[in-house]
Amino acid sequence: MSARMPTEISKKPYYLTTPIYYVNARPHLGHTYTTIAADTLARYKRMRGFDARFLTGTDEHGQKIERSADKAGKTAQTFADEISAEFRSLWARMGLTNDDYIRTTEPRHKRGVQRLFMELQQRGYIYKGTYTGQYCVSDELYVDAPEGAPCPDCGRPTEKVSEENYYFKLSAFERPLLEHYEAHPEFIRPESRRNEVMAFVRGGLKDLSISRTSFNWGIPVPGDEKHVIYVWMDALANYITALGYGSDAPEDQARFARYWPADVQLLGKEISRFHCVYWPAFLMAAGLPLPRSFVVHGWLLFEQSKMSKSRGNIVRAETILDVLGADALRYFLLREIVFGQDGSFSFDALVQRYNSDLANGYGNLVSRTLAMIEKYFDGVVSFPGRSIHVSSISGIENAASDCIGSFNKLFEGLQFSAALEAVWAFMKTVDIYLNAEAPWKKLAQSNDLPMQNRVKQILDTAAESIRIITALVYPVIPDAAAKVWAQLGLGDITQADLKDLQWGGLKPGTKLGALGPVFPRAEKEAITRMQEKEEARLAESTAAATQAPGAPIAAAPGVVAAPVVAEAKTITIDDFAKVELRVAQIKVAERVAGADRLLRLEVDLGYEQRQIVAGIAEAYAPESLIGRKVVIVANLAPRKLRGLESNGMVVAASLGEKGRPVLAGFLEDIEVGARLK
């Protein structure tokens, strides 16, 4: 966690949370998006004088984790420890200011969950029964569907289970939930998500199974330890267990009383039902206050598909941090995407936005203004506020005041993109002012005292505008803002009082600090570097996933992995039948420019020809592949790699420590297009 100023009890508390992230896979850009939004909001609230408490963490129990750990040859606890550490390490590298990091395997969480279960049981909202039906392991969700039907949420096959369960009387809260939604329209935002949740509840609520007996990786039901508490009840309780719920210690009880209920709980749209229906029902049953607001954002799309482990289209934040830094990523996600809607990510769009807004916009304004003050006036600010020639700066001052008002209003409504747009509009006004006044020309034309004073005021007006801009963008691009604040000679921005921001805060006689670049322009090479880093990470993860005795068949490194059919040790013949494996003959093979691992293949399937991009260039020379028959996954969804559309996947074994690909083949002559069964 990043350093925080000590809590001042006199400040108004403000509690916000992210979902806790499931440790079945390492963090990717989708997780980062939610957490950056929460960190930005926490920084903004602290800037406005609130005692903002920001929670994130990891969800570590459940059947899916147990199976994933077993598949990796590790204990569930070791598996969870490793993945949770990666989340925590990434948030620390990004400088996120979370005050707490909760893990569902911690004793404090177990204690609080068991206390919540007993409270609900004592109040008569829990009873024992038996469940027989379909269960989605991937979503840890009971599904109302016929046997063999796919999960309606994720599309993966469900499993039939029959076991004794404890049930929560969710049906008793259908009317209370609807009444609360109607009385508090701000409870679920945006309105489209609120309407979806209300429609779900109006469709009727059934009692909810809240325990399992078919596995044991979870928190035991108190007094009946053959049961473990259902992962969603377990996970959702983190928002109160992290504050001390369930503890008898006075300091824990005081923390819970101070910060609960949460002011904002941020979450992705795929988990809105659990948070907006189950969680408030649990709280109502326990006699606890409900959160003030759930804010549901959309998906982050890559190549127009949601990022997910099963699709193989994950982009990791580290790739961007290595090349452009955290501020570039923070700014792009909050400026490019309207919060609450789906948004697209691409390396090209990231670099374009970085150069246009940060390098050529903010960075250039800071650089040229402060450099001229340093060059012409020894780095000393003289007339930053109302001074001589007041009429000439009134437009800038009024624009600054309007910008501050608009920004705060939009940010309070979590309209991050529109708030930043308002700041950049003001920035453009300042640029136009500088270009129109052309202080460098005025000094060249005359060096008398009145002209020097005029130029001082022009530059100091721009510097005061930069102070306003920097204070506003600090929650979004904190590292850059801190550098600019220091260059303005204002010291440590984290110690500044920004809650009553207004024109005139840059005092006469202020000496600029050491100057330096803020956002150097990114060349096109930055896109290539990020693509190569992502391909390397994909190759490493593919190789790691396929390291096992017997060299299992797997995707060649650098190629999208086949969709996960089910996270189980065995699959049915119906599952296998969904994967269409066919014999193809390679007609064209050539290297992909700028990518060491990739080959572009054109393959003949007998009934059609198609292009496939395969990560086998380090193992096979292109000319050696011409005419060779290979096995491909023919019904894999298309995906772009390096701008090339790949329509299928070449099947290969992964050998050795580095996962060297070896293509699958045949001893006999096989007809092109033949299907493997």
LINZIVEN-V372206 format. One record per pair of residues at least 24 apart in sequence whose C-alpha atoms are under 6 Angstrom apart, sorted by sequence separation. I is the first residue (numbers start at 1). J is the second residue. If there is no record, write none. Layout:
BEGIN
I&J, I&J
END
This chain:
BEGIN
134&158, 135&159, 488&512, 489&513, 134&159, 487&512, 134&160, 487&513, 133&160, 269&296, 486&513, 487&514, 133&161, 261&289, 268&296, 269&297, 487&515, 132&161, 262&291, 263&292, 264&293, 265&294, 266&295, 267&296, 268&297, 269&298, 132&162, 261&291, 264&294, 268&298, 131&162, 131&163, 590&622, 130&163, 589&622, 613&646, 130&164, 171&205, 612&646, 129&164, 130&165, 171&206, 611&646, 612&647, 630&665, 20&56, 22&58, 129&165, 171&207, 611&647, 612&648, 13&50, 14&51, 15&52, 17&54, 20&57, 21&58, 22&59, 23&60, 128&165, 129&166, 170&207, 12&50, 13&51, 14&52, 15&53, 16&54, 17&55, 18&56, 20&58, 21&59, 128&166, 169&207, 170&208, 11&50, 12&51, 13&52, 20&59, 127&166, 128&167, 168&207, 587&626, 11&51, 127&167, 168&208, 586&626, 587&627, 24&65, 126&167, 167&208, 586&627, 126&168, 167&209, 297&339, 298&340, 300&342, 301&343, 302&344, 464&506, 585&627, 586&628, 55&98, 125&168, 166&209, 167&210, 297&340, 298&341, 299&342, 300&343, 301&344, 302&345, 585&628, 54&98, 57&101, 60&104, 125&169, 166&210, 296&340, 298&342, 300&344, 301&345, 585&629, 54&99, 55&100, 56&101, 57&102, 58&103, 59&104, 166&211, 584&629, 53&99, 57&103, 165&211, 584&630, 165&212, 583&630, 583&631, 582&631, 582&632, 581&632, 581&633, 580&633, 581&634, 580&634, 559&614, 580&635, 559&615, 26&83, 558&615, 557&615, 556&615, 23&83, 27&87, 606&672, 605&672, 606&673, 605&673, 64&137, 383&457, 384&460, 383&460, 384&461, 338&417, 384&464, 334&416, 335&417, 334&417, 584&672, 583&672, 584&673, 583&673, 1&92, 582&673, 583&674, 582&674, 2&95, 582&675, 2&96, 581&675, 582&676, 2&97, 581&676, 1&97, 555&651, 556&652, 1&98, 554&651, 555&652, 554&652, 553&652, 554&653, 553&653, 552&653, 551&653, 551&654, 551&655, 187&292, 188&293, 556&661, 187&293, 188&294, 189&295, 187&294, 543&659, 385&504, 383&508, 382&508, 381&508, 382&509, 381&509, 112&241, 380&509, 381&510, 380&510, 115&246, 380&511, 109&241, 379&511, 112&245, 379&512, 112&246, 327&477, 62&217, 363&518, 61&217, 363&519, 61&218, 359&519, 359&520, 359&521, 120&286, 355&521, 62&231, 347&527, 319&530, 94&326, 15&259, 16&262, 15&262, 16&263, 15&263, 16&264, 17&265, 18&266, 19&267, 312&560, 16&265, 312&561, 311&563, 310&563, 310&564, 30&300, 29&315, 28&315, 29&316, 28&316, 29&317, 44&475, 43&475, 40&475, 40&476, 49&499, 47&498, 48&499, 47&499
END
